[in-house]
Amino acid sequence: MYVVAVICIIIVIVVLILAVGTTSKAYTYKHTVDPLENNPHLEQEHEQEHNQDQNKA
């Protein structure tokens, strides 16, 4: 009976350590964002807006 309880406690401690380690690593990850000047999607949106404005006029 005590052996099962000890094994369960060891498993809980290991899972807790892994969860804390993973969360800590996730918070220290440095995210990067591409600059707006090099975004081809933004240029396409600007061209579409410009074409729509010309069609309305």
Residue pairs with C-beta under 8 A, 6 or more apart in sequence:
36 42
